[in-house]
Amino acid sequence: MSITERKNLKKPFTCFENQHYVLILSKRIIYAGELMAKLYFRYAVMNAGKSTQLLQIAYDYEKYNKRKILCLKPYNDTKEDDYIVSRLENGEIKRKCDFLILHDEGWLFNKLVSEIKKAQECENPLSIVLIDEAQFLSKENVWDLARIVTEYNVPVICFGIKVDALGNPFEGSSHLFALAQNIEEVTTRAICRISKTPKKATMNLRLVNGKPVFHGDQVAIENNQDIKYLPVCLDVYMKLKHGEIDVQDYI
């Protein structure tokens, strides 16, 4: 929407803008602008609001644009089965995935091309692809997404974690950093949960039966029983790793 068109809107109206979309509300006008066809990567620690952002974008696209979208996540994210779930409202805000992403080479590209063609036949073109837990994508998945963006002009936004609880990069995240055309850190709620002074959380601390663990498998899904995660700053992470502080003194 141009500046001239905005001036012609009857007030009062509210304009909310960010890099995801433009949303203008008035008595008679509801408009949601669209993203450019790029591969986007939004990363942060756990509990920073990534899934909530994804669900908000999905809601806006469907409610205000009435456009076809896809919400996906990798099959190996077994938490909440095939749902994308926000931590808000005790997990009541959620959406069922359109399908789960497999790691087979070329599978994601072929599946998305099929969905694009189906949407075109229904005269409601695919508007955007939203992917949660993108750190679990394979290298091949990320290249498939790059093909969808460049060959079919469909924007893709991936939300995920940069590094695991051991401090190592995930395969999906590392290749998104390499290929994504737009990269942004989500810092809305990325606050260290242990530091006594407000600090930005950049690491994910794994707790097993209440004790910090710095070894083991890269993937250990949080289950609210014996495995939990806390977002922490690097300073706290290093002190816990080297036994300089006790996590029980802070939680």
C-alpha positions as CSV (number, residue, x, y, z in Angstrom):
1,M,0.0,0.0,0.0
2,S,1.4,3.4,-1.0
3,I,1.7,6.5,1.1
4,T,-1.0,8.1,-1.0
5,E,-3.3,5.2,-0.4
6,R,-2.7,5.4,3.3
7,K,-3.5,9.1,3.4
8,N,-6.9,8.3,1.7
9,L,-7.9,5.9,4.4
10,K,-10.6,7.2,6.7
11,K,-9.4,7.6,10.3
12,P,-9.2,6.4,12.9
13,F,-7.0,3.5,11.8
14,T,-4.1,1.6,13.3
15,C,-1.0,0.7,11.3
16,F,1.3,-2.1,12.5
17,E,4.4,-2.8,10.4
18,N,7.4,-5.1,10.6
19,Q,9.4,-7.2,8.2
20,H,6.7,-9.9,8.1
21,Y,3.7,-8.0,7.0
22,V,1.8,-4.8,7.1
23,L,-1.6,-4.8,8.8
24,I,-3.9,-1.8,8.6
25,L,-7.2,-1.8,10.5
26,S,-10.0,0.7,10.0
27,K,-13.8,0.6,10.1
28,R,-14.0,-0.8,6.6
29,I,-10.5,-1.9,5.6
30,I,-8.5,-4.8,6.7
31,Y,-5.3,-5.3,4.6
32,A,-2.4,-7.6,5.1
33,G,0.6,-7.1,2.8
34,E,2.7,-10.0,1.6
35,L,6.3,-11.0,2.0
36,M,8.7,-11.0,-0.8
37,A,9.6,-14.4,-2.1
38,K,12.7,-15.1,0.0
39,L,14.0,-17.8,2.4
40,Y,13.7,-16.3,5.9
41,F,15.3,-17.7,9.0
42,R,14.2,-16.6,12.5
43,Y,16.3,-18.1,15.2
44,A,16.4,-17.9,19.0
45,V,16.8,-19.9,22.2
46,M,14.0,-22.1,23.5
47,N,11.0,-20.3,25.1
48,A,11.7,-17.1,23.1
49,G,8.3,-17.0,21.3
50,K,9.2,-18.5,17.9
51,S,6.2,-20.8,17.6
52,T,3.9,-18.0,18.9
53,Q,5.2,-15.7,16.1
54,L,4.6,-18.4,13.5
55,L,1.1,-19.0,14.6
56,Q,0.4,-15.3,14.6
57,I,1.6,-14.9,11.0
58,A,-0.5,-17.9,10.0
59,Y,-3.6,-16.5,11.7
60,D,-3.1,-13.1,10.0
61,Y,-2.6,-14.6,6.5
62,E,-5.7,-16.7,6.7
63,K,-8.0,-14.3,8.5
64,Y,-7.1,-11.1,6.6
65,N,-5.8,-12.4,3.3
66,K,-7.9,-15.5,3.0
67,R,-4.9,-17.1,1.3
68,K,-3.6,-20.6,1.2
69,I,-0.7,-21.3,3.6
70,L,1.2,-24.3,4.8
71,C,2.4,-24.8,8.4
72,L,5.0,-27.6,8.7
73,K,7.6,-29.1,11.0
74,P,10.2,-31.9,10.6
75,Y,8.9,-35.4,11.5
76,N,11.6,-35.9,14.1
77,D,10.2,-33.2,16.4
78,T,7.9,-35.6,18.3
79,K,6.8,-33.2,20.9
80,E,3.1,-32.4,20.6
81,D,2.9,-35.0,17.8
82,D,1.9,-33.2,14.5
83,Y,0.9,-29.9,16.1
84,I,2.7,-26.6,16.3
85,V,2.1,-25.3,19.9
86,S,2.6,-22.0,21.5
87,R,3.7,-22.0,25.2
88,L,1.1,-19.3,25.8
89,E,-2.2,-20.2,27.5
90,N,-0.7,-23.5,28.7
91,G,-0.4,-24.8,25.2
92,E,-4.0,-24.1,24.2
93,I,-2.9,-22.0,21.2
94,K,-1.9,-24.5,18.6
95,R,-2.4,-25.6,15.0
96,K,-2.2,-28.9,13.2
97,C,0.6,-29.3,10.7
98,D,-0.4,-29.7,7.1
99,F,2.2,-32.4,6.9
100,L,5.4,-33.5,8.6
101,I,8.7,-33.0,6.7
102,L,10.7,-36.1,5.9
103,H,14.4,-36.1,5.3
104,D,14.6,-38.0,2.0
105,E,16.5,-36.2,-0.7
106,G,14.1,-34.2,-3.0
107,W,11.0,-35.3,-0.9
108,L,10.2,-31.8,0.4
109,F,10.7,-30.1,-3.0
110,N,8.4,-32.6,-4.7
111,K,5.8,-32.4,-1.9
112,L,5.7,-28.6,-2.0
113,V,5.5,-28.5,-5.8
114,S,2.5,-30.8,-5.6
115,E,0.8,-28.5,-3.0
116,I,1.6,-25.5,-5.2
117,K,-0.1,-27.1,-8.2
118,K,-3.2,-28.2,-6.1
119,A,-3.6,-24.6,-4.8
120,Q,-3.4,-23.2,-8.3
121,E,-6.1,-25.6,-9.5
122,C,-8.3,-24.3,-6.7
123,E,-7.5,-20.7,-7.8
124,N,-6.1,-19.9,-4.4
125,P,-2.3,-19.8,-4.9
126,L,0.0,-20.9,-2.1
127,S,0.9,-17.6,-0.3
128,I,3.6,-18.7,2.2
129,V,5.2,-21.7,3.8
130,L,5.8,-21.5,7.6
131,I,8.2,-24.1,9.3
132,D,8.6,-24.6,13.0
133,E,11.6,-26.4,14.7
134,A,13.6,-25.8,11.5
135,Q,16.8,-26.9,13.3
136,F,15.6,-30.4,12.7
137,L,15.6,-30.0,8.9
138,S,18.2,-31.9,6.9
139,K,20.7,-30.2,4.6
140,E,18.7,-31.6,1.6
141,N,15.5,-30.0,3.1
142,V,17.0,-26.6,3.2
143,W,18.2,-26.8,-0.4
144,D,14.7,-27.9,-1.4
145,L,13.3,-24.8,0.3
146,A,15.7,-22.6,-1.6
147,R,14.5,-24.1,-4.9
148,I,10.8,-23.4,-3.9
149,V,11.6,-19.8,-3.2
150,T,13.6,-19.2,-6.4
151,E,11.7,-21.4,-8.8
152,Y,8.2,-20.9,-7.6
153,N,8.3,-17.5,-6.0
154,V,6.8,-18.6,-2.7
155,P,8.2,-17.1,0.5
156,V,9.3,-19.5,3.2
157,I,9.9,-18.5,6.9
158,C,11.7,-21.0,9.1
159,F,11.8,-20.7,12.9
160,G,14.4,-22.6,14.9
161,I,17.3,-22.9,17.3
162,K,20.8,-22.0,16.4
163,V,22.8,-24.4,18.6
164,D,21.9,-27.5,20.7
165,A,22.3,-27.9,24.5
166,L,25.9,-29.1,24.0
167,G,26.8,-25.9,22.2
168,N,27.0,-27.5,18.7
169,P,25.1,-26.2,15.6
170,F,22.2,-28.1,14.2
171,E,22.3,-29.3,10.6
172,G,19.2,-27.5,9.6
173,S,20.2,-24.2,11.3
174,S,23.7,-24.2,9.9
175,H,22.5,-24.6,6.3
176,L,19.8,-22.0,6.8
177,F,22.5,-19.6,8.0
178,A,24.3,-20.4,4.8
179,L,21.3,-20.1,2.3
180,A,18.7,-17.8,3.9
181,Q,18.4,-14.4,2.3
182,N,16.9,-12.8,5.4
183,I,18.1,-13.8,8.9
184,E,16.9,-12.3,12.2
185,E,17.2,-13.2,15.8
186,V,14.0,-13.4,17.8
187,T,14.6,-11.6,21.1
188,T,11.1,-11.0,22.4
189,R,11.4,-13.3,25.4
190,A,15.0,-14.4,25.1
191,I,16.0,-13.6,28.7
192,C,18.4,-15.7,30.8
193,R,16.2,-17.6,33.4
194,I,19.1,-18.0,35.9
195,S,21.2,-14.8,35.9
196,K,20.4,-12.5,38.8
197,T,20.7,-9.5,36.4
198,P,18.8,-9.2,33.1
199,K,20.9,-10.8,30.4
200,K,20.1,-11.9,26.9
201,A,19.8,-15.7,26.6
202,T,21.9,-17.3,23.8
203,M,22.3,-20.9,25.0
204,N,19.9,-23.8,25.8
205,L,20.6,-25.5,29.1
206,R,19.4,-29.1,29.3
207,L,18.2,-30.4,32.7
208,V,17.9,-34.1,33.3
209,N,16.1,-34.8,36.6
210,G,16.9,-31.2,37.6
211,K,20.6,-31.4,36.9
212,P,22.5,-29.7,34.0
213,V,23.8,-32.0,31.3
214,F,26.5,-31.1,28.8
215,H,26.9,-34.5,27.0
216,G,24.8,-37.0,25.2
217,D,22.6,-37.0,22.1
218,Q,22.0,-33.8,20.2
219,V,18.2,-34.4,20.2
220,A,16.4,-35.0,23.5
221,I,12.8,-33.8,23.3
222,E,11.5,-31.9,26.3
223,N,8.9,-33.9,28.1
224,N,8.1,-31.9,31.2
225,Q,9.1,-34.9,33.3
226,D,12.8,-35.8,33.4
227,I,14.0,-33.6,30.5
228,K,13.6,-29.8,30.6
229,Y,15.4,-26.9,29.0
230,L,16.1,-23.4,30.2
231,P,17.3,-20.4,28.1
232,V,20.5,-19.0,29.6
233,C,23.2,-16.5,28.8
234,L,26.7,-17.7,27.8
235,D,28.2,-16.6,31.2
236,V,25.8,-18.8,33.2
237,Y,26.2,-21.7,30.7
238,M,30.0,-21.7,31.1
239,K,29.9,-21.4,34.8
240,L,27.5,-24.3,35.1
241,K,29.5,-26.4,32.7
242,H,32.7,-25.9,34.7
243,G,31.0,-26.3,38.1
244,E,31.5,-22.7,39.3
245,I,27.8,-22.4,40.3
246,D,25.0,-24.8,41.2
247,V,21.8,-24.6,39.2
248,Q,19.8,-25.5,42.3
249,D,20.7,-22.1,43.8
250,Y,18.8,-20.4,41.0
251,I,15.7,-22.5,40.2
